[in-house]
Amino acid sequence: MILHTADLSPYAAKVRMVIYAKGITDIEFDLDPSFRKGKFSEVSPLGRIPALDVGEGDIIPESEVICEYLEEVYPEPSLLGVGVRHRAEVRTLSRIADIYLLNNIFLALPQINRKHRIDAIRDMLMVQVTRGMGALEAHIWPNTKEDDFAAGDTMTIADCTLVPALWMCQNTVPNLDVPNPIEGNDKVAAYWAKIQKNAIAARVLDEMDRGLKARLAGTE
Ligand SMILES: N[C@@H](CCC(=O)N[C@@H](CS)C(=O)NCC(=O)O)C(=O)O
């Protein structure tokens, strides 16, 4: 299998974190930057990364779908949670990160350019990010131990979505001249401080830092 990916993409980072957490070693990474040139739709009709080639150009798009596919193909260790209620909570956390944080941040990114910024668009999207962060603060589990994760004491798909999403909150949102939305959300802030020390999370965060450096240097 081949994963079409890029260091900086938070959606691709989520899939890589699942791969690392599961210890999967037989997926090759393709870092071809053609998705940024609008040519990736020749590989995947959605034209977006991540995309998983499961053989001879048979493509699975969408990070959430790829993660569920990997969960079924490589069931151990499970990243879904234990029992139906816990699994629902894990999926809720993952969807908050994906839909209410990442999607709105992505739509706001063109507003980073102050010269072309439309404040009303930036503000509308940031209201949604703030609402999403408030919901995350309510749903994320309390963090009282060193080894706590977003939904208990083992890593789940919630962590794999949240880690890249919170990196985006910290590293891109302030460029819109609004505060980092993590600030003031104490449970999320405590989680974020702790999870960055986890080796699997740190690996993905290093890749995202490397991707940002390359983007800023124009060497991608
Ligand atoms: N909902 C998709 C979002 C994927 C996405 O937007 N990827 C970005 C990179 S982070 C992309 O490929 N953008 C290229 C484009 O929009 O043409 C997922 O979860 O995989």
Ligand as a Chemical Component Dictionary entry (heavy atoms), coordinates in Angstrom:
data_LIG
# 
_chem_comp.id                   LIG 
_chem_comp.type                 NON-POLYMER 
_chem_comp.pdbx_formal_charge   0 
_chem_comp.three_letter_code    LIG 
# 
loop_
_chem_comp_atom.comp_id 
_chem_comp_atom.atom_id 
_chem_comp_atom.alt_atom_id 
_chem_comp_atom.type_symbol 
_chem_comp_atom.charge 
_chem_comp_atom.model_Cartn_x 
_chem_comp_atom.model_Cartn_y 
_chem_comp_atom.model_Cartn_z 
_chem_comp_atom.pdbx_ordinal 
LIG N1  N1  N 0 -11.667 15.929 4.436  1  
LIG C1  C1  C 0 -10.363 15.627 3.892  2  
LIG C2  C2  C 0 -9.549  16.902 3.811  3  
LIG C3  C3  C 0 -8.224  16.696 3.078  4  
LIG C4  C4  C 0 -7.605  18.019 2.642  5  
LIG O1  O1  O 0 -8.237  19.058 2.566  6  
LIG N2  N2  N 0 -6.278  17.961 2.317  7  
LIG C5  C5  C 0 -5.576  19.122 1.850  8  
LIG C6  C6  C 0 -4.158  19.141 2.408  9  
LIG S1  S1  S 0 -4.147  19.328 4.154  10 
LIG C7  C7  C 0 -5.439  19.065 0.340  11 
LIG O2  O2  O 0 -5.137  18.024 -0.213 12 
LIG N3  N3  N 0 -5.634  20.187 -0.338 13 
LIG C8  C8  C 0 -5.466  20.280 -1.751 14 
LIG C9  C9  C 0 -6.599  21.003 -2.416 15 
LIG O3  O3  O 0 -7.511  21.469 -1.728 16 
LIG O4  O4  O 0 -6.553  21.081 -3.646 17 
LIG C10 C10 C 0 -9.681  14.540 4.740  18 
LIG O5  O5  O 0 -10.088 14.357 5.914  19 
LIG O6  O6  O 0 -8.802  13.827 4.243  20 
# 
loop_
_chem_comp_bond.comp_id 
_chem_comp_bond.atom_id_1 
_chem_comp_bond.atom_id_2 
_chem_comp_bond.value_order 
_chem_comp_bond.pdbx_ordinal 
LIG N1  C1  SING 1  
LIG C1  C2  SING 2  
LIG C1  C10 SING 3  
LIG C2  C3  SING 4  
LIG C3  C4  SING 5  
LIG C4  O1  DOUB 6  
LIG C4  N2  SING 7  
LIG N2  C5  SING 8  
LIG C5  C6  SING 9  
LIG C5  C7  SING 10 
LIG C6  S1  SING 11 
LIG C7  O2  DOUB 12 
LIG C7  N3  SING 13 
LIG N3  C8  SING 14 
LIG C8  C9  SING 15 
LIG C9  O3  DOUB 16 
LIG C9  O4  SING 17 
LIG C10 O5  DOUB 18 
LIG C10 O6  SING 19 
# 
